[in-house]
Structure formats: structure tokens, C-alpha cells
Amino acid sequence: MSSLDLLLATTAVGGLATFNIHSGFNEALLRGYRLGFLSDQEYHHIQQCENLEDVKLNLQETDYGNFLQNETKISPSTVREKCLDKLVSEFEYLRANADQPLAQFLDFITYDYMIDNVMLILKATLSNPNVTVSSLIEQAHPLGRFKASTLKSIVAFENSPNGYSELYQSVLIDTPIGKYFHEVIKESLSESSANGNSGVTNFLKEMPTTKLENLLRKLYLEDFYYFCKGLGGETGDVMCQLLMTRADSMAISITLNSFGTPLNDPTRRHSDRKQLYPSIGLLYPEGIENLSLVGDEIELGGVLRGYPSYFSVFEKHQYGDKSIDDSFYEREAMLNELAFEGQFNYAAFYAFVRLKEQEIRNLVWICECIVQRQKDRVEDHFVRIFSRDAPFRKGNTSS
């Protein structure tokens, strides 16, 4: 082994000495993409538009360019679709030029959207036996696309008990997120049932889809966290912080949304509800244990009071300033922006995708307000990105 090979093998990802050898080109691309985020002035011009044709003209002057030029009829959903296409194009170019372990890191980002897509299919087919899977695939998130062979199997999926078994045995298990499904099923059923068709069929039909989605997301976040921790260096430090914050927001949202449902029954809080909480995060383990015992918003606020950054988010929800989701989006945007402050690490790649998703949500919301003639509501769900007017830059958000 040469001295260079030895250095590469023993240096954590993100080291100053070796990062550019494998990932310097991709980081340069990413810094270029960073300049394409909409500015405060561009958002201001878009918000003054009277119709979506005006939005189209204003976006032509931004990094989005003529991405809507072939669209004769524009709607908020059209804007979302075309914005996502642009994001996917940029992401796939980054992925095509990535060496390991950056390539695996970027793949982990897509697993999040694969879970969304599989859950979209399961929710729709379980609630409507007559729905066609091919029509659902058209609604799927493009960053969570499966391989062509997998897509063919999904399209051929029969909406029946045997079909559910086949979907799990021959399709889900062979996807990157199949290990999460297997883990959930293994924990919910006996080993013999998990390997049998009838057990899987009953599992997919009887487990509430919301619970299944939360369990899959929990396993995904934990898996991604330990992968990043293993990479070490600044990548490990920054990414673990981002994923722990996301895990905490998930635990708080699950608790808040459980109030008024069977999950808030005293006999189920510590068993069923706690099972959904990720075993990572600033709240873990003491805060998670306390969350599993709360029964209303007053008790939830009492637990979060010991975590100032989360308590400030919860207060906005309590006072009606913002929904809990919007408050967490705002906080996540802050942390993702800060991820760009460092160099020689992978965290900015993750932050780029999450911030672009937020930018797309912003655009779609503005378009909805324009269509509904309610432009005075734009600020209700608008999250500033790389803005001088962002709350944390004005000292309005706890770090």
C-alpha cells in the first residue's frame, strides 16, 4: 500500500488533505448550484404577480430560466413538477460524478423519497381497490424513482392479497429500503409469519399506514445517522446534528398529533407511541422517555421547556404564530444554511436538496395564493432561504 493509499484509508471524510481528490469537483458544482437559490428581490417580484403567466415571466430572469416555456396551461402543480425536474437533473449530475463514499451518501438521500413513493402506493391501493398503480407512479416523487425493472414489477402489482405478498417478497425486499420493511415486519410478526405470504398480507392490510410510515422513517433516520457517524470528520459532526434535529422534530410532531387519538391512551403511550420515536437525537433518551408519558399540550410544553430551541418552536405553535410543521421547516432551513458554511464535507449536499425542497414549497404556496386571490396570506407558510430577513439572522429564533 502506497503512502497516499494509507493516508486515504486512515483519514476521515472531510479531511483537508484528501477531500478534493475524490469530491472536489462535486463540491465546486454544488457551490455553483448554491448561487441559483431565489433571492429576496426575486421572491418580492414573484409575490407581486397577478397571475401565473406573470410568475412564469419573472422566473425566466432567475436560475430557473425557461423551464416553463413548453407549458401552455400553468398551475401550481405544474410549477412543482417542473421545479422538481430541475432539482432531479442537478442531483443526478452530482450522483453521476460521485465516487464512494459520496455516492452512497447521495443514495441515502434518495431513500427518504423512496419511502414516500412506496407509502403513496400502499395508502392508495389499500383505500381504493380500483386505483391503477401506473397512475400512482406518475404522482411519485422523482428523487425516489426505482430501477426500471422494479418499476415494471410495481406496475404489474395486483391489488389483491396475493399481490401484496408478491409486492413485498419480490419487489420491496430488493429495493434499498427493503431492509426497513423487513425490520418492521420482523418486529411485528413472528419470524415464521414474516417469511410467509399470509403474515405479510395481513400485516400490510392491518397495520395503519401512518404507523408503518413512521416506523420506516425512524429506521431510515437511524441508519443514515450511523452511516454518517461512521464517515467521521466534519461530515459526521454536521450531518449527525442535522439528522438528530430531524429525529427530534419527528418525535415532537408524533406526540402532538397523537393527542385525541387512541395512541394517547395511557395504556398505549409508553408502548405503541414510544415505539415510533427514533432512538437518536438531542431528546434521546431522557426526553424521549418523558415524551412517551405526556397526555396533553401542557405536559408536552413542560417537557420541551428543558430544550430551549424546541420550546421556542412549540411556543410559536401555541400562540398561533405558525404551525408546528412550518416552525420546524424554518429551523431546519437555518441549520441547512449553516451547513454551507463549512467545506470539505458532505453535509452541504444533503442541505442543498432539503433547501431546494423548501424553495419549491415556497413557490407552490405563492402560486396557490395568487390563484386564490389571497396574496396577503403568502407569509403564512413562507420560509426564507439565504435571506437577510431570515428570523435567525434577526435574533428571532433560538439556536
Disulfide bonds with the S-S distance in Angstrom:
none
